[in-house]
Amino acid sequence: MKIQFQKISNQPVSFELENGSLKFFVNLRKKSDKLLSCSARIFGDLAHNCDRCGDDIVLKLDENLSLLISDGIYTQGENELDDVVEFLNDEIDLDELFISEIEAFKSDYFYCEKCKNL
């Protein structure tokens, strides 16, 4: 789902997306001309493989996100610890954001029950 950056106002706008059994709830609010505040929640089940033995496992996600979305290259530097996602061409791609956050979560190490006890 692509949204034009200028369509987001100072009033929060909500969106809901699904990817398999995962759900992504997003609230966007304009923070400045080139910056949006994004609060989101991802929850549901995610199929994954044990990082030790390779067995199939299911991860239970219930993650809250708080980040900034920049229209173009982020140069404002409000806080060096801010999580900022940059989009170009005045468009926000929520599908891309959703998949990116799932992949970031999966980049951690996860073990099945038998490997946790080793």
C-alpha positions, 0 to 999 in steps of 0.5 A, spaced: 500 500 500 503 506 497 500 513 500 502 520 498 506 523 503 502 530 503 496 526 504 498 525 512 496 530 516 497 532 523 491 528 525 493 520 526 491 516 520 490 509 521 492 503 516 492 495 517 495 490 513 496 483 513 502 478 511 500 471 512 498 470 519 501 477 521 497 483 522 500 490 522 497 496 525 500 503 523 498 510 525 501 516 521 501 523 523 505 529 520 511 531 525 513 536 520 513 538 512 518 532 511 517 528 517 512 523 519 511 520 526 509 512 525 507 508 531 505 501 529 504 494 532 506 487 529 502 481 531 501 474 529 505 467 528 511 467 523 514 461 521 521 460 522 527 455 522 531 454 528 538 457 528 541 451 531 538 445 528 534 448 522 527 445 525 521 448 523 518 453 529 513 458 530 515 465 533 509 469 536 510 476 535 507 482 539 512 488 537 510 495 538 514 500 533 516 507 534 519 510 528 520 516 524 518 516 516 522 521 512 520 524 505 527 524 502 534 523 505 533 524 513 538 530 515 534 533 521 538 529 526 533 531 532 536 525 535 541 520 533 538 514 536 531 515 532 529 510 528 528 513 521 526 510 515 527 514 508 522 514 502 523 517 496 518 520 490 513 523 496 511 516 497 510 511 503 510 504 501 507 501 508 508 494 505 515 495 504 515 497 511 512 491 514 516 486 510 522 490 512 520 490 520 519 482 519 526 481 516 529 485 522 525 481 527 527 475 523 535 477 523 535 475 531 537 468 533 531 463 535 532 456 537 527 450 538 525 448 545 530 442 544 536 447 542 534 452 548 536 446 553 543 445 550 
